[in-house]
Amino acid sequence: MASRLRVAVTGLALVVLAGGCGDQVAARDRLLPASVPSTPSGPMPTVPTDGVSARPRDGVPPGSMETAPPATSLATPMATGTPRTATGPPRFFVAAPPPSAHFPEGSKTAVHSPARAVVHDAGTGAVVADVPLPPGVRSSWHHVAATPDNRTFVVAGWTGRETPIRFFRVTLDGDGRPGEPVLLPGTEIDGGNPIGAVALSADGTRLAFTTMLRGGGGRIGVVDLATGRRREWWTNAYSLVTGLAWAPDGRGLAWVPGGQAIGVLDLTRQGTDLMAATTLVPLGDEGVRPMESVAYTPDGKSLVYAAGHTVERVPVAGGGEPEVLARPEVPAGSSLSLRFSLDGTGRYLIFVGGAEAFRVDLTDGSTARVPLGRSGAGEPPRIAW
């Protein structure tokens, strides 16, 4: 299986990386100067003097927002606090677009326009509020994760070209209005290492992320959001690591290696070898089908995933023949697989296709369209609820 998965990586990596920067999101001039040169040969953008600076390969310069703790500084990566459980169907979702890039007429230099993450009504898609950006973060980026209670979200932020990706936490009130954003320690990720997926533990204490590495291979990291300490696992077998989900008990992470399988990382295992700490889940004999997302059911006994455009469920222990939950229709030109978010009840998932979101009821497989408003004006955002 491993050799088959490695062959599939190249094509899928192109699909994921093509969504890196976008090209049509509307500018919000108050957040970022109107023109930010971005070609490799052009000058680097100047990051405001707020403590954020680029991380050179040989270390972190004075004045940077933080020095990331060593990869093995988190002794207990498990998230065993009280889960924040769902009290009903989700009322809101957060959409996180990337900064957009466009080329002014006659120019070979791209200009980036900023974007904020947006809170939407989960039923109508109506915009509830923009998510504020913390100091030093110049735009939203393409990743967002949520706890099961539909109130706590972690959003990725772009600090500028060739500068780190940062994560910040935002909490919604009962009307969906976001509070002040809080930058999270230990979440600085080199912008040269593309992020595959992020996931927030059910108790809100840990953030997990996956990245591709410049020299080849991939990693999964877990950050304690109170201290910034982190633990990382590495593999040379797969560069593309998509899909990431916390087990409800906080002791495991489901992940998608190479876009073609599901593995479960045992967070109680010592060492940094990702494959040695991972058990692959058998998925029957359906052949090679592209996968991006995975999620645990609330009881932790099964995994929900999308193989191509088919949503399926399989037991965590032993795997077996998958149960088909839904086959939603997607717009022409959509990705080869669904990148979805499963709500805290385990009944509804949501994914983006074109300028709309699609809400799927897994009890009967029915699908409802949810307009995205201005979040869908450019490259489709990533969403979570």
N, C-alpha and C positions, 0 to 999 in steps of 0.2 A: 504493500500500500504506500509506503513512504516514497518509493521512486515515482509512482503514479502521481502523488500529490505534488512533488517537486516540479514535475513537468507542467502542471496546471498553474503554477505560481505566476509565471511571466505574464500570461495574458490577463489574469485577474488583477495583477499589480497595475497594469496600465489603466484598467477601469477605475480603480480607487484613486490613483494619483492624478488622473485627469480632472478630478473634482477638487483640486487643491486650492485654487484661488478665485474661480468664478470670473465673470466678465460683465455682469449687467446689474449688480446690486446698486440701488440708488445711493448717491453720495449724501453724507450728512456732515456738512462742512464744519460744524461746531466741534466735531470729534477728531478731525484729522485735517491737516493742510490739504488743499485741493490737489496738489501735485506731489507725488512721491516717486522719484525715478526708481526703476526696478530691474533694468536689464543687467546681466552679469557684468557688462563692461562699463555701466554707468556708476555714478557715485552712490554710496550707501545712504539710506535715509538717516536723518539725525533723530535719535531718540530723545524725548524731552528729559531735562535734568531732574528726574524724579527717582533716580536710583536704579533704573533699568538699563542694562547695557548688554552688548553682545558677549557671549561666552566663547572665548578663543579656545582652540583645541588643547592648549597647554595649561589651562586653568581658568579661574574666575577672577576678573580684574577688580581692583578696589572700587567701591561705589556700586557694585552690582546689587540687585535686590536681595540676593542671598547666595550663600555657598551651599549647594546641595549636599546633604549628608551622604556618606559612603553607601554603596549599594547594599551592603549587608548590615546596616546599623539598626534595622528594625528586628528585634529579637522575636516578637510575636506578631506575625502578619495577619493572624485570624481576626475576624470582626465578630466578637461574641457578646456585644451589648444587646440591649433590648431592641428588637426590630421595630421600625416605624411602620405599622401595618395600615393597610387601606381600610377606609370606613365606607367605601362605596365606589361606584364608577368614577373615573377621573373627571374633574371639572375643568382642568387646564392642561395645556402642553406648552413646552418652551421650544422654539425654533431657533437654531443657531446657524446663520449663514456665515460664509467667509468674507473677508474684504474682497471687493471685486477689482479686476484689472482690465483696463481698456487702453487702446492706443489712440491718442489724439490724431487728427488728420495730418498726414505727412510726417508723423513721428515714428521712430523705431523704439522709443522708450515707453514702456508701460507706465500707466498712472494707476495707483491704488485708491479706491474710495472705501471709506469705512462702513461698517454695519454693526448694529447692535443686535443682540439676541432679543427675541420678542415673546411675550406671553400671549397665548391665544386661548379663547374659549374652546373647550374640547368638543362641544356639540356643534357650534356654528362656525368655528374658525375665526370669529371676530377678534380683532386685536384688542387686548386688554391693556397692555402697557409695554413700553420698551424696558429692557433690563439695563440698569445703569452699569457703566464700565468703571472699574476701580482705577485709581491713579496709576499711570504708567502703562496701562493696557489701552491700545489705540483702536482696536476693533474686535468684534467677535471673531471666533474661529469656528471650525467645522465640527465641533464635538460638544455634546451635552449629555448629562446623565442625571438620574433622579432616584430618590428613595421611594418606597412603595406608598407613602402617605400622600404623594402628589403635592407636597409643599416645599421640599428641599431639593435644590438643583445645583449641580456643579457645571460650570460653563468654561470652555477653553477660550483664551484671549490671545490675540496677536499683538506683540509688542513692537513689531517692525520687521522688515526684511533682514534675514541673517541674524535675527535676535530670537530669544527664547519664546516658546509658547508657555503661557502661564494659565493656571486654573484659579477660578474664584467661585465662592459659594454665594447663592442668593436664596432667600426664603420668602415665599409668598404668604400674604395674609389671606383671610377668608374670602376676600373679593378678588384674589389673584394679583394684587399689587405687590411688586417686589420691594423688599427692603434694601438697605445699603449693601453693596457687594463687599465681600471679605476675601482678600487675597489669601491663598492657602500656602503655608510653608512647605518646602520640599517638593513642589510640583513643577518646578522649572524644567522644561524639556527642550533640548537643543532643536532649533527649527530645522536643522539639516537631517534630522531623523524622523521621517514621516510617521505620524500617529495612526495606528490602525483602528483602535477602539478604546473606549473608556467605560468604566462602570463604577457606580457608587454603592457601597454596602448598605444592607437594609437598615443598619443602625446609624448610618451616616458618619461613621468614624474613619472609614478607609476608602481611598480612591485607588482603583486599579486601572492600568493603562497598558497598551501594547505599542511597540514601535519597531520599525525596520531600522537596521543599522547600516551605516555607510559602507562598512567593509563586508557586508553580507550577514545573513542571519537575522534573528529577531529576539525580542525580549518581552517579558511581562514584568511589570513593576507594581508594587503595592506601597502606598504612602499613608502613614498615620497622619491624619489631618490636624491633630492637636500639636504634634511635635515636629512634623516634617521629616521624621525618620522613615527610611524606605528599605524595602527588600526587593531584590531583582532575581529573575531566573532567565537563563540564556539558552539559545539553541542555534546551531549552524544548519539544522535540517530544513528550516522554513524561514524565509525572509518575510513573507506575507502572513501576518497574524491578524485575522479579522474576527469580529464577534467576541464578546466578553461578558460574563454574567456571574454575579455572586450567588453562591448557594445561600438559602435563607438562614442557615445556621452559621454562616460566615467562615466556614472551615475549608471551603473549596471554591475554585473558579472554573467555570466552563469556558472553553475558548475554541476557536475555529482555526486549526493549523492548515495553511495552504489553501484555504477556501474549499476544502473537499472532505472534511471530517470534523468530528467533535472530540475534544479531549477534556478531561477534568483534572486540574492541577490540585494536588493535595497540599494545602498550605501548612500542614503540620510537619511535612518532610523537611529535613535539613539539606543544606547544599544549595547550589545555584544552577544545577543541570535541569533545564525545563522538561526535557523528555523523560528523564529518570523519575521525576515527580508526577508525571502525567499518565493517566489511564485513558486509552481510546475507547469510545463508546461505539459498539457495533450498530450499524444503521441499515442492515438488510443488504439486498443485492440489487439496488436500483441503478448502479453504475455511477459514473462521474457526473455530478450536478453541482453547479456553483452555489456556495453558501457564504453569507456574510454575517448573519445575526444568530444569536442563541440566547435563550432565557430559561430560567428555572420556573416551574410552577410553584405557587405559594407553599405547598407542602414539601417541596424539595425532592419529591420522588421521581419527577419526570422533567424532560427538557423539551422546550418548544423551539423549533428552528424553521428556516425557510430554505428549501432545496429548489433552486430556480425560483419559480413563482408559486410553489406549492408549500403551504404551511403544514408542518407535521409535528407529532409528539412521539417521544420514545422514552421508556424507563431509563433512569440513570444507571441502575444496577442491572448489568447484563445486556442492556440494549435490546435488540430484537427487531421484529418487523414494525416499521413506523405506522402510526395511525394518522391518516390524512384529516386535517381539521378544516382547511379552507383552500380554495383555488381562486383567489381574487383576480379579476381582470385588471390589467395595468395598462397605462397609456403606451402607445407605440414609441419606441426609442428609449424606453426605461432601461435601467440596469439589468444585467442578466439574472440578478438575484435581488431579493428584498432585504433592505436594511430597515429593521423595524424596532419598535419599543413596545414591550409588553407591560400592561398596567399592573398595579399592585394586587388586583383581585385575580389575575390570571385569565380573565375572560376576554379582554379586548386588547388588540394590538393595533398600532398605527404605523403607517409608512408613507413616504413621499413619492409621488409620481408626477413629473412635470410641475405644474403650478398649483397642484392640489395635494392634500393629504387624504389618505384612505383609512377609515376606521373599520376594522374587521371584528365581528362578533364570533368568537371561536366556538360558541355553543351550537350555532347553526350554519356558520360559514358565510353569513351575509355581510355585505360590504356597503358602507355609506361614504359618499364623498364629502370632504370637509375643505372648503376654500381656505387658501393660505393668506389672502390679502397681500400686503406688500412684502411679506416674508418670501413670497414666491416670485418676486419681480426679477430675480436674476438666477444664478445657479441654485438649484434646490438646496434648502438648508437641511441639516440633521435635526431630528426632533426627539423629544423624550417626554414621558409623563409618569 
